[in-house]
């Protein structure tokens, strides 16, 4: 981190953003009290996954794309499966879809617990990192790690292992877990649901900067339930479209400073992730999560990005409760996977990764070879909105010292839990006050 | 390998990626050691030290095996016991700020802060030379895997 003054100008730089997934930096330039430049730079090497998929079998897409991220591999696997199955003209069997949703609940639990407790909460205590927070609040960090462990355990039972699960395939699963295997998850999940409720109380007691964003929220729209693994795409701006229509709406541009693409809809930034999901789907949460949100004083929509940690905690309650419901209603799919016949076509798949909407599009030839691929990850979609948040935070925090303002900027980036590894396919802060 | 006497709860954890040649050495050693006794739990393979949390809790002895690149001769084996009185290096701690970089020292400090740390932690470091894409260990590292497993089993016998 560096900051300095050149005449009336102030410059803030963070050359290696901490507690975000991947590598990136942040640069802010303030001249005569006006923010003249904000740049979130992603310099993790681009991964060229989309090009790597071309020429590969349609059956390989879930395993190849799961390697994009170690935190949200299920998101990649299931968006890929959805898109390939769409291309083949197959809708998933209800029991397979329920098992996928349960697997995804595991990923939400481990990812949200990781972000809330180890990456985001230290900011609200003035701690440098999770180690310092653990030395200060042992009980809280132990609770977070217990939650993460339950999420990992769900992924191990259903996916075969927590990182890059191996049991997911196009059409369903290689093997469906038995009822007994899933019943063994009930006691830990009931404890996790209680811990998640405690998490909501804990994070809602934090001291939040009074900031309100002017967001165009974009998220999947759930049917009767909070969205995870499928749905149309909706926005607070008013659109409600199919995945194919959404694919056409999202325009991505490359800027020289970043190895991630930057997405716009109708030429404007937008936001995906917990704030967006909650804004568009709060009414679809189960009663226990709605109660927790009400008790926490969380309005809907919530446009204070610093309160995203509260929304994430409410989603943690939801994910634990939803996992328990799915286990109670579990019917092993038989067979565990549907048979697909490839055809020359284009398919779309989108799911709600913990940090936002993830869209895949594949074009197949008649033999099932992938001829083109498009992957639109959450962080690419959120990058411009994060820059807008930074501009707002700096403009409203110019009275702060350079060190405090730099810290506030880092926090503003972490509000959105960016996954640079996914997008670079990014973080350091530099603020210039001139 | 023969069954061995060992402390009441022993876990071994290999860290690495077996699709990056010598980086898979830790995983191979963990497999060999855990196969020597059904009472030794292999909690790997782990992609990063953070994954140790929740898996090594309250163990009497945790052995973490990883491939390193320090400039030593390929195949060199080092056994290092991490004691609480040891001052972690700045470099080791600074890695605690990113999920990509929470180092073993940071993870151990978190575990100690929440009273879930193993009683003893021993790191077994094997010097590697090839970390490019591909399966299989270089000959020096392959020999070191067998030697490291034997040294760990002897360590367990001494600790019993």
Interface residues (C-beta under 8 A of the other chain):
Chain A: X18 X19 X20 X21 X22 X23 X70 X71 X114 X118 X119 X128 X129 X130 X131 X134 X135 X138 X141 X142 X145 X146 X148 X149 X152 X162 X163 X421
Chain B: X47 X48 X51 X53 X54 X93 X96 X97 X98 X99 X100 X102 X106 X109 X110 X113 X114 X115 X116
